[in-house]
Amino acid sequence: MFRGIRLARIHRLAVRTKVVLGTALMFLAVLGIFTFPLFILEEGSQIALWGTWQAEKSDMIILKEGIDVVENINRTMKTINTCGGWLHPLSFLSYRGYCKALDYWIRASKAKVLANDPKLMDGETVTLQFHPKNIEITQAGAVMKNGQVIVIMPEAPTSEIVILTAKARWIDNNLVLDTR
């Protein structure tokens, strides 16, 4: 009789353990739906970064293509992390930080392409710190120039450095950023 009671307790414990383990396994599977694709995308972005490493020295076309690849991966990572990454708070914070680091790499790499081969930025939305060498005030606004980059603003800037975001257009051998 005593043995039967002990077996019944062990059986109840086994049933409870099975439910707990099954729930934990299901929870881990749901987390994996979000964290595994983020991991694979992280690896993809690293491969693209490594692919541009040597190109950064001399081949701006390959660097520009790498920027486009990393931007697309980063956009996908942000979407997945926002939709379900919060289910795993440490993973969410880690991938959010990684995406911010990629944003920085993208911005720095675009600045490098802009400085070395501005024509490649045609059609891109560019954020930059602009140091105008010449400023001309016209009826259309302030036209600022530095090398092959021209920035058009509604009025003259109040500081020596202008921080702006604008769509770049390649016009007459100049990259024109019109913020009006």
Secondary structure by P-SEA (a helix, b strand, c coil): caaaaaaaaaaaaaaaaaaaaaaaaaaaaaaaacaaaaaaaaaaaaaaaaaacccccccaaaaaaaaaaaaaaaaaaaaaaaacccccaaaaaaaaaaaaaaaaaaaaaaaaaaaccccccccccccccccccbbbbccccbbbbcccbbbbcccccccccccbbbbbbbccccbbbbcc
